[in-house]
Amino acid sequence: MIDKCMTVANQKGYKSICFPCLGTGYNGYPHLEAAGQMLEAITDYDKRVPSTSVKKVKFVALNNDRKSLDVSVQVKFINYM
């Protein structure tokens, strides 16, 4: 799903895109695993399509979704050390 969204955004010339914390709500997918997989999918897309128009990707979570917010900080720290 991430790849398709990134492809469509690039085709439309978008410079940024936002993604919710996919699968972590009703489906109960583990937050840290979901965030890592989403980040990996975006990184893979960027490597495959270095000329993409998308230069900024944001992950969004509801203010009361503390697990997603905490995990997003962990994933940023782990992947950018």
MIPATOR-664631 format. One record per residue: residue in three letters; x, y, z of N, C-alpha, C, O in turn. Coordinates in pm, whole numbers, plus 50000, padded with zeros to 5 digits. Example, Ala and Ser with C-alpha at 12.3 -4.5 7.8 and 13.67 -1.06 7.14 Angstrom:
// residues 2
@code = ALA&n_c1 = 51319&n_c2 = 49431&n_c3 = 50780&ca_c1 = 51230&ca_c2 = 49550&ca_c3 = 50780&c_c1 = 51320&c_c2 = 49670&c_c3 = 50780&o_c1 = 51424&o_c2 = 49668&o_c3 = 50846
@code = SER&n_c1 = 51285&n_c2 = 49775&n_c3 = 50708&ca_c1 = 51367&ca_c2 = 49894&ca_c3 = 50714&c_c1 = 51290&c_c2 = 50003&c_c3 = 50787&o_c1 = 51341&o_c2 = 50114&o_c3 = 50804
***
This chain:
// residues 81
@code = MET&n_c1 = 50081&n_c2 = 49882&n_c3 = 50000&ca_c1 = 50000&ca_c2 = 50000&ca_c3 = 50000&c_c1 = 50087&c_c2 = 50127&c_c3 = 50000&o_c1 = 50056&o_c2 = 50223&o_c3 = 49930
@code = ILE&n_c1 = 50194&n_c2 = 50127&n_c3 = 50077&ca_c1 = 50284&ca_c2 = 50242&ca_c3 = 50084&c_c1 = 50343&c_c2 = 50270&c_c3 = 49945&o_c1 = 50345&o_c2 = 50384&o_c3 = 49899
@code = ASP&n_c1 = 50390&n_c2 = 50164&n_c3 = 49879&ca_c1 = 50451&ca_c2 = 50179&ca_c3 = 49747&c_c1 = 50353&c_c2 = 50240&c_c3 = 49648&o_c1 = 50389&o_c2 = 50329&o_c3 = 49572
@code = LYS&n_c1 = 50229&n_c2 = 50192&n_c3 = 49649&ca_c1 = 50129&ca_c2 = 50244&ca_c3 = 49556&c_c1 = 50100&c_c2 = 50392&c_c3 = 49586&o_c1 = 50089&o_c2 = 50472&o_c3 = 49493
@code = CYS&n_c1 = 50088&n_c2 = 50426&n_c3 = 49712&ca_c1 = 50064&ca_c2 = 50566&ca_c3 = 49749&c_c1 = 50180&c_c2 = 50656&c_c3 = 49706&o_c1 = 50159&o_c2 = 50766&o_c3 = 49654
@code = MET&n_c1 = 50302&n_c2 = 50609&n_c3 = 49729&ca_c1 = 50420&ca_c2 = 50686&ca_c3 = 49689&c_c1 = 50424&c_c2 = 50703&c_c3 = 49537&o_c1 = 50458&o_c2 = 50810&o_c3 = 49487
@code = THR&n_c1 = 50388&n_c2 = 50598&n_c3 = 49464&ca_c1 = 50388&ca_c2 = 50603&ca_c3 = 49317&c_c1 = 50286&c_c2 = 50705&c_c3 = 49267&o_c1 = 50316&o_c2 = 50786&o_c3 = 49180
@code = VAL&n_c1 = 50165&n_c2 = 50701&n_c3 = 49322&ca_c1 = 50060&ca_c2 = 50795&ca_c3 = 49280&c_c1 = 50101&c_c2 = 50938&c_c3 = 49316&o_c1 = 50083&o_c2 = 51029&o_c3 = 49235
@code = ALA&n_c1 = 50155&n_c2 = 50958&n_c3 = 49436&ca_c1 = 50199&ca_c2 = 51092&ca_c3 = 49476&c_c1 = 50306&c_c2 = 51145&c_c3 = 49381&o_c1 = 50303&o_c2 = 51262&o_c3 = 49343
@code = ASN&n_c1 = 50398&n_c2 = 51060&n_c3 = 49343&ca_c1 = 50504&ca_c2 = 51099&ca_c3 = 49250&c_c1 = 50445&c_c2 = 51132&c_c3 = 49113&o_c1 = 50482&o_c2 = 51232&o_c3 = 49052
@code = GLN&n_c1 = 50354&n_c2 = 51048&n_c3 = 49065&ca_c1 = 50292&ca_c2 = 51072&ca_c3 = 48934&c_c1 = 50217&c_c2 = 51205&c_c3 = 48931&o_c1 = 50212&o_c2 = 51271&o_c3 = 48827
@code = LYS&n_c1 = 50160&n_c2 = 51243&n_c3 = 49043&ca_c1 = 50085&ca_c2 = 51369&ca_c3 = 49050&c_c1 = 50174&c_c2 = 51488&c_c3 = 49083&o_c1 = 50128&o_c2 = 51602&o_c3 = 49085
@code = GLY&n_c1 = 50303&n_c2 = 51461&n_c3 = 49109&ca_c1 = 50397&ca_c2 = 51568&ca_c3 = 49137&c_c1 = 50392&c_c2 = 51623&c_c3 = 49278&o_c1 = 50441&o_c2 = 51733&o_c3 = 49304
@code = TYR&n_c1 = 50332&n_c2 = 51548&n_c3 = 49370&ca_c1 = 50324&ca_c2 = 51593&ca_c3 = 49509&c_c1 = 50462&c_c2 = 51600&c_c3 = 49571&o_c1 = 50549&o_c2 = 51519&o_c3 = 49539
@code = LYS&n_c1 = 50482&n_c2 = 51696&n_c3 = 49658&ca_c1 = 50611&ca_c2 = 51712&ca_c3 = 49725&c_c1 = 50612&c_c2 = 51648&c_c3 = 49863&o_c1 = 50718&o_c2 = 51624&o_c3 = 49920
@code = SER&n_c1 = 50493&n_c2 = 51621&n_c3 = 49918&ca_c1 = 50486&ca_c2 = 51559&ca_c3 = 50050&c_c1 = 50366&c_c2 = 51466&c_c3 = 50058&o_c1 = 50273&o_c2 = 51476&o_c3 = 49978
@code = ILE&n_c1 = 50370&n_c2 = 51376&n_c3 = 50156&ca_c1 = 50261&ca_c2 = 51281&ca_c3 = 50178&c_c1 = 50260&c_c2 = 51244&c_c3 = 50326&o_c1 = 50364&o_c2 = 51242&o_c3 = 50392
@code = CYS&n_c1 = 50142&n_c2 = 51215&n_c3 = 50378&ca_c1 = 50126&ca_c2 = 51173&ca_c3 = 50518&c_c1 = 50063&c_c2 = 51035&c_c3 = 50522&o_c1 = 49976&o_c2 = 51002&o_c3 = 50441
@code = PHE&n_c1 = 50107&n_c2 = 50955&n_c3 = 50616&ca_c1 = 50051&ca_c2 = 50822&ca_c3 = 50636&c_c1 = 50006&c_c2 = 50806&c_c3 = 50780&o_c1 = 50075&o_c2 = 50850&o_c3 = 50872
@code = PRO&n_c1 = 49891&n_c2 = 50743&n_c3 = 50802&ca_c1 = 49852&ca_c2 = 50709&ca_c3 = 50939&c_c1 = 49930&c_c2 = 50586&c_c3 = 50984&o_c1 = 49998&o_c2 = 50522&o_c3 = 50904
@code = CYS&n_c1 = 49922&n_c2 = 50554&n_c3 = 51110&ca_c1 = 49988&ca_c2 = 50435&ca_c3 = 51163&c_c1 = 49905&c_c2 = 50313&c_c3 = 51121&o_c1 = 49818&o_c2 = 50268&o_c3 = 51196
@code = LEU&n_c1 = 49932&n_c2 = 50261&n_c3 = 51004&ca_c1 = 49850&ca_c2 = 50157&ca_c3 = 50941&c_c1 = 49845&c_c2 = 50027&c_c3 = 51021&o_c1 = 49948&o_c2 = 49973&o_c3 = 51061
@code = GLY&n_c1 = 49723&n_c2 = 49977&n_c3 = 51042&ca_c1 = 49703&ca_c2 = 49847&ca_c3 = 51102&c_c1 = 49713&c_c2 = 49839&c_c3 = 51252&o_c1 = 49689&o_c2 = 49732&o_c3 = 51310
@code = THR&n_c1 = 49747&n_c2 = 49949&n_c3 = 51318&ca_c1 = 49774&ca_c2 = 49941&ca_c3 = 51462&c_c1 = 49650&c_c2 = 49963&c_c3 = 51548&o_c1 = 49653&o_c2 = 49939&o_c3 = 51668
@code = GLY&n_c1 = 49542&n_c2 = 50008&n_c3 = 51488&ca_c1 = 49419&ca_c2 = 50034&ca_c3 = 51566&c_c1 = 49336&c_c2 = 49908&c_c3 = 51580&o_c1 = 49370&o_c2 = 49819&o_c3 = 51659
@code = TYR&n_c1 = 49230&n_c2 = 49901&n_c3 = 51507&ca_c1 = 49135&ca_c2 = 49789&ca_c3 = 51514&c_c1 = 49204&c_c2 = 49655&c_c3 = 51485&o_c1 = 49171&o_c2 = 49555&o_c3 = 51549
@code = ASN&n_c1 = 49298&n_c2 = 49652&n_c3 = 51392&ca_c1 = 49366&ca_c2 = 49527&ca_c3 = 51355&c_c1 = 49466&c_c2 = 49482&c_c3 = 51461&o_c1 = 49502&o_c2 = 49364&o_c3 = 51464
@code = GLY&n_c1 = 49510&n_c2 = 49571&n_c3 = 51547&ca_c1 = 49598&ca_c2 = 49536&ca_c3 = 51658&c_c1 = 49740&c_c2 = 49496&c_c3 = 51620&o_c1 = 49807&o_c2 = 49427&o_c3 = 51696
@code = TYR&n_c1 = 49786&n_c2 = 49540&n_c3 = 51502&ca_c1 = 49922&ca_c2 = 49508&ca_c3 = 51459&c_c1 = 50021&c_c2 = 49579&c_c3 = 51552&o_c1 = 49997&o_c2 = 49694&o_c3 = 51589
@code = PRO&n_c1 = 50131&n_c2 = 49515&n_c3 = 51590&ca_c1 = 50228&ca_c2 = 49577&ca_c3 = 51682&c_c1 = 50282&c_c2 = 49710&c_c3 = 51628&o_c1 = 50327&o_c2 = 49717&o_c3 = 51513
@code = HIS&n_c1 = 50279&n_c2 = 49813&n_c3 = 51709&ca_c1 = 50317&ca_c2 = 49948&ca_c3 = 51668&c_c1 = 50460&c_c2 = 49957&c_c3 = 51615&o_c1 = 50484&o_c2 = 50015&o_c3 = 51509
@code = LEU&n_c1 = 50554&n_c2 = 49901&n_c3 = 51689&ca_c1 = 50694&ca_c2 = 49912&ca_c3 = 51648&c_c1 = 50719&c_c2 = 49840&c_c3 = 51516&o_c1 = 50791&o_c2 = 49891&o_c3 = 51430
@code = GLU&n_c1 = 50660&n_c2 = 49723&n_c3 = 51499&ca_c1 = 50676&ca_c2 = 49648&ca_c3 = 51374&c_c1 = 50614&c_c2 = 49723&c_c3 = 51256&o_c1 = 50672&o_c2 = 49730&o_c3 = 51148
@code = ALA&n_c1 = 50495&n_c2 = 49779&n_c3 = 51277&ca_c1 = 50428&ca_c2 = 49854&ca_c3 = 51171&c_c1 = 50511&c_c2 = 49976&c_c3 = 51129&o_c1 = 50529&o_c2 = 50001&o_c3 = 51010
@code = ALA&n_c1 = 50561&n_c2 = 50050&n_c3 = 51227&ca_c1 = 50640&ca_c2 = 50169&ca_c3 = 51197&c_c1 = 50767&c_c2 = 50133&c_c3 = 51122&o_c1 = 50805&o_c2 = 50200&o_c3 = 51026
@code = GLY&n_c1 = 50834&n_c2 = 50027&n_c3 = 51165&ca_c1 = 50956&ca_c2 = 49983&ca_c3 = 51097&c_c1 = 50931&c_c2 = 49940&c_c3 = 50954&o_c1 = 51009&o_c2 = 49973&o_c3 = 50864
@code = GLN&n_c1 = 50820&n_c2 = 49868&n_c3 = 50931&ca_c1 = 50788&ca_c2 = 49823&ca_c3 = 50796&c_c1 = 50751&c_c2 = 49940&c_c3 = 50706&o_c1 = 50786&o_c2 = 49942&o_c3 = 50588
@code = MET&n_c1 = 50678&n_c2 = 50037&n_c3 = 50762&ca_c1 = 50642&ca_c2 = 50155&ca_c3 = 50682&c_c1 = 50766&c_c2 = 50234&c_c3 = 50644&o_c1 = 50780&o_c2 = 50277&o_c3 = 50529
@code = LEU&n_c1 = 50856&n_c2 = 50254&n_c3 = 50739&ca_c1 = 50979&ca_c2 = 50328&ca_c3 = 50711&c_c1 = 51064&c_c2 = 50254&c_c3 = 50608&o_c1 = 51124&o_c2 = 50315&o_c3 = 50520
@code = GLU&n_c1 = 51070&n_c2 = 50122&n_c3 = 50620&ca_c1 = 51146&ca_c2 = 50042&ca_c3 = 50524&c_c1 = 51087&c_c2 = 50053&c_c3 = 50384&o_c1 = 51161&o_c2 = 50064&o_c3 = 50286
@code = ALA&n_c1 = 50954&n_c2 = 50050&n_c3 = 50373&ca_c1 = 50888&ca_c2 = 50061&ca_c3 = 50242&c_c1 = 50918&c_c2 = 50197&c_c3 = 50177&o_c1 = 50940&o_c2 = 50205&o_c3 = 50057
@code = ILE&n_c1 = 50917&n_c2 = 50302&n_c3 = 50257&ca_c1 = 50946&ca_c2 = 50436&ca_c3 = 50203&c_c1 = 51092&c_c2 = 50447&c_c3 = 50162&o_c1 = 51123&o_c2 = 50504&o_c3 = 50058
@code = THR&n_c1 = 51181&n_c2 = 50394&n_c3 = 50243&ca_c1 = 51324&ca_c2 = 50395&ca_c3 = 50211&c_c1 = 51352&c_c2 = 50317&c_c3 = 50083&o_c1 = 51429&o_c2 = 50361&o_c3 = 49998
@code = ASP&n_c1 = 51289&n_c2 = 50199&n_c3 = 50069&ca_c1 = 51305&ca_c2 = 50118&ca_c3 = 49948&c_c1 = 51255&c_c2 = 50193&c_c3 = 49825&o_c1 = 51319&o_c2 = 50191&o_c3 = 49720
@code = TYR&n_c1 = 51140&n_c2 = 50259&n_c3 = 49839&ca_c1 = 51086&ca_c2 = 50335&ca_c3 = 49726&c_c1 = 51182&c_c2 = 50446&c_c3 = 49686&o_c1 = 51208&o_c2 = 50468&o_c3 = 49568
@code = ASP&n_c1 = 51234&n_c2 = 50516&n_c3 = 49784&ca_c1 = 51326&ca_c2 = 50627&ca_c3 = 49757&c_c1 = 51453&c_c2 = 50579&c_c3 = 49686&o_c1 = 51507&o_c2 = 50649&o_c3 = 49601
@code = LYS&n_c1 = 51499&n_c2 = 50460&n_c3 = 49721&ca_c1 = 51617&ca_c2 = 50404&ca_c3 = 49654&c_c1 = 51585&c_c2 = 50364&c_c3 = 49510&o_c1 = 51668&o_c2 = 50382&o_c3 = 49421
@code = ARG&n_c1 = 51466&n_c2 = 50309&n_c3 = 49488&ca_c1 = 51425&ca_c2 = 50266&ca_c3 = 49354&c_c1 = 51391&c_c2 = 50383&c_c3 = 49264&o_c1 = 51413&o_c2 = 50377&o_c3 = 49143
@code = VAL&n_c1 = 51337&n_c2 = 50489&n_c3 = 49322&ca_c1 = 51291&ca_c2 = 50604&ca_c3 = 49244&c_c1 = 51353&c_c2 = 50732&c_c3 = 49302&o_c1 = 51284&o_c2 = 50814&o_c3 = 49361
@code = PRO&n_c1 = 51486&n_c2 = 50747&n_c3 = 49284&ca_c1 = 51553&ca_c2 = 50862&ca_c3 = 49346&c_c1 = 51507&c_c2 = 50997&c_c3 = 49291&o_c1 = 51528&o_c2 = 51101&o_c3 = 49355
@code = SER&n_c1 = 51445&n_c2 = 50997&n_c3 = 49174&ca_c1 = 51398&ca_c2 = 51122&ca_c3 = 49115&c_c1 = 51256&c_c2 = 51157&c_c3 = 49158&o_c1 = 51196&o_c2 = 51248&o_c3 = 49101
@code = THR&n_c1 = 51200&n_c2 = 51086&n_c3 = 49256&ca_c1 = 51063&ca_c2 = 51112&ca_c3 = 49300&c_c1 = 51042&c_c2 = 51257&c_c3 = 49339&o_c1 = 51132&o_c2 = 51323&o_c3 = 49392
@code = SER&n_c1 = 50922&n_c2 = 51306&n_c3 = 49313&ca_c1 = 50888&ca_c2 = 51443&ca_c3 = 49352&c_c1 = 50861&c_c2 = 51452&c_c3 = 49503&o_c1 = 50867&o_c2 = 51560&o_c3 = 49561
@code = VAL&n_c1 = 50833&n_c2 = 51338&n_c3 = 49566&ca_c1 = 50802&ca_c2 = 51336&ca_c3 = 49709&c_c1 = 50931&c_c2 = 51350&c_c3 = 49789&o_c1 = 51018&o_c2 = 51263&o_c3 = 49786
@code = LYS&n_c1 = 50942&n_c2 = 51461&n_c3 = 49860&ca_c1 = 51063&ca_c2 = 51489&ca_c3 = 49937&c_c1 = 51039&c_c2 = 51487&c_c3 = 50087&o_c1 = 51134&o_c2 = 51486&o_c3 = 50165
@code = LYS&n_c1 = 50912&n_c2 = 51486&n_c3 = 50129&ca_c1 = 50881&ca_c2 = 51485&ca_c3 = 50272&c_c1 = 50770&c_c2 = 51383&c_c3 = 50297&o_c1 = 50665&o_c2 = 51386&o_c3 = 50232
@code = VAL&n_c1 = 50795&n_c2 = 51293&n_c3 = 50392&ca_c1 = 50696&ca_c2 = 51193&ca_c3 = 50432&c_c1 = 50673&c_c2 = 51208&c_c3 = 50581&o_c1 = 50768&o_c2 = 51208&o_c3 = 50659
@code = LYS&n_c1 = 50546&n_c2 = 51220&n_c3 = 50621&ca_c1 = 50512&ca_c2 = 51233&ca_c3 = 50762&c_c1 = 50425&c_c2 = 51115&c_c3 = 50803&o_c1 = 50343&o_c2 = 51066&o_c3 = 50726
@code = PHE&n_c1 = 50445&n_c2 = 51070&n_c3 = 50926&ca_c1 = 50359&ca_c2 = 50970&ca_c3 = 50987&c_c1 = 50272&c_c2 = 51044&c_c3 = 51087&o_c1 = 50322&o_c2 = 51123&o_c3 = 51167
@code = VAL&n_c1 = 50143&n_c2 = 51020&n_c3 = 51082&ca_c1 = 50051&ca_c2 = 51091&ca_c3 = 51169&c_c1 = 49981&c_c2 = 50994&c_c3 = 51263&o_c1 = 49955&o_c2 = 50879&o_c3 = 51228
@code = ALA&n_c1 = 49952&n_c2 = 51042&n_c3 = 51383&ca_c1 = 49880&ca_c2 = 50964&ca_c3 = 51484&c_c1 = 49787&c_c2 = 51058&c_c3 = 51559&o_c1 = 49813&o_c2 = 51178&o_c3 = 51570
@code = LEU&n_c1 = 49680&n_c2 = 51003&n_c3 = 51609&ca_c1 = 49589&ca_c2 = 51082&ca_c3 = 51691&c_c1 = 49660&c_c2 = 51122&c_c3 = 51820&o_c1 = 49746&o_c2 = 51049&o_c3 = 51868
@code = ASN&n_c1 = 49623&n_c2 = 51236&n_c3 = 51876&ca_c1 = 49685&ca_c2 = 51282&ca_c3 = 52000&c_c1 = 49673&c_c2 = 51181&c_c3 = 52113&o_c1 = 49762&o_c2 = 51172&o_c3 = 52198
@code = ASN&n_c1 = 49564&n_c2 = 51105&n_c3 = 52114&ca_c1 = 49545&ca_c2 = 51008&ca_c3 = 52223&c_c1 = 49607&c_c2 = 50871&c_c3 = 52191&o_c1 = 49591&o_c2 = 50778&o_c3 = 52269
@code = ASP&n_c1 = 49675&n_c2 = 50858&n_c3 = 52078&ca_c1 = 49739&ca_c2 = 50731&ca_c3 = 52041&c_c1 = 49884&c_c2 = 50735&c_c3 = 52089&o_c1 = 49977&o_c2 = 50745&o_c3 = 52008
@code = ARG&n_c1 = 49902&n_c2 = 50726&n_c3 = 52218&ca_c1 = 50035&ca_c2 = 50739&ca_c3 = 52279&c_c1 = 50133&c_c2 = 50634&c_c3 = 52230&o_c1 = 50251&o_c2 = 50663&o_c3 = 52212
@code = LYS&n_c1 = 50086&n_c2 = 50509&n_c3 = 52207&ca_c1 = 50176&ca_c2 = 50403&ca_c3 = 52161&c_c1 = 50237&c_c2 = 50439&c_c3 = 52026&o_c1 = 50358&o_c2 = 50424&o_c3 = 52007
@code = SER&n_c1 = 50155&n_c2 = 50487&n_c3 = 51933&ca_c1 = 50208&ca_c2 = 50523&ca_c3 = 51801&c_c1 = 50305&c_c2 = 50639&c_c3 = 51811&o_c1 = 50409&o_c2 = 50639&o_c3 = 51743
@code = LEU&n_c1 = 50274&n_c2 = 50737&n_c3 = 51894&ca_c1 = 50365&ca_c2 = 50851&ca_c3 = 51909&c_c1 = 50498&c_c2 = 50809&c_c3 = 51970&o_c1 = 50604&o_c2 = 50852&o_c3 = 51924
@code = ASP&n_c1 = 50493&n_c2 = 50724&n_c3 = 52073&ca_c1 = 50617&ca_c2 = 50677&ca_c3 = 52136&c_c1 = 50700&c_c2 = 50594&c_c3 = 52039&o_c1 = 50822&o_c2 = 50608&o_c3 = 52034
@code = VAL&n_c1 = 50635&n_c2 = 50508&n_c3 = 51962&ca_c1 = 50705&ca_c2 = 50421&ca_c3 = 51867&c_c1 = 50768&c_c2 = 50504&c_c3 = 51757&o_c1 = 50878&o_c2 = 50473&o_c3 = 51713
@code = SER&n_c1 = 50700&n_c2 = 50608&n_c3 = 51710&ca_c1 = 50756&ca_c2 = 50689&ca_c3 = 51602&c_c1 = 50888&c_c2 = 50752&c_c3 = 51645&o_c1 = 50980&o_c2 = 50763&o_c3 = 51565
@code = VAL&n_c1 = 50898&n_c2 = 50792&n_c3 = 51769&ca_c1 = 51023&ca_c2 = 50847&ca_c3 = 51821&c_c1 = 51130&c_c2 = 50738&c_c3 = 51826&o_c1 = 51244&o_c2 = 50764&o_c3 = 51788
@code = GLN&n_c1 = 51095&n_c2 = 50617&n_c3 = 51871&ca_c1 = 51190&ca_c2 = 50507&ca_c3 = 51877&c_c1 = 51242&c_c2 = 50472&c_c3 = 51738&o_c1 = 51363&o_c2 = 50454&o_c3 = 51719
@code = VAL&n_c1 = 51153&n_c2 = 50462&n_c3 = 51640&ca_c1 = 51193&ca_c2 = 50425&ca_c3 = 51504&c_c1 = 51284&c_c2 = 50530&c_c3 = 51445&o_c1 = 51383&o_c2 = 50495&o_c3 = 51381
@code = LYS&n_c1 = 51254&n_c2 = 50657&n_c3 = 51463&ca_c1 = 51342&ca_c2 = 50763&ca_c3 = 51413&c_c1 = 51481&c_c2 = 50750&c_c3 = 51474&o_c1 = 51582&o_c2 = 50760&o_c3 = 51405
@code = PHE&n_c1 = 51485&n_c2 = 50727&n_c3 = 51604&ca_c1 = 51614&ca_c2 = 50715&ca_c3 = 51674&c_c1 = 51691&c_c2 = 50593&c_c3 = 51623&o_c1 = 51811&o_c2 = 50604&o_c3 = 51595
@code = ILE&n_c1 = 51625&n_c2 = 50479&n_c3 = 51611&ca_c1 = 51690&ca_c2 = 50355&ca_c3 = 51567&c_c1 = 51742&c_c2 = 50369&c_c3 = 51426&o_c1 = 51854&o_c2 = 50327&o_c3 = 51398
@code = ASN&n_c1 = 51663&n_c2 = 50427&n_c3 = 51335&ca_c1 = 51699&ca_c2 = 50431&ca_c3 = 51195&c_c1 = 51791&c_c2 = 50546&c_c3 = 51156&o_c1 = 51845&o_c2 = 50547&o_c3 = 51046
@code = TYR&n_c1 = 51810&n_c2 = 50641&n_c3 = 51244&ca_c1 = 51894&ca_c2 = 50755&ca_c3 = 51209&c_c1 = 52016&c_c2 = 50768&c_c3 = 51297&o_c1 = 52080&o_c2 = 50873&o_c3 = 51298
@code = MET&n_c1 = 52050&n_c2 = 50664&n_c3 = 51372&ca_c1 = 52168&ca_c2 = 50668&ca_c3 = 51458&c_c1 = 52295&c_c2 = 50662&c_c3 = 51375&o_c1 = 52405&o_c2 = 50664&o_c3 = 51430
***
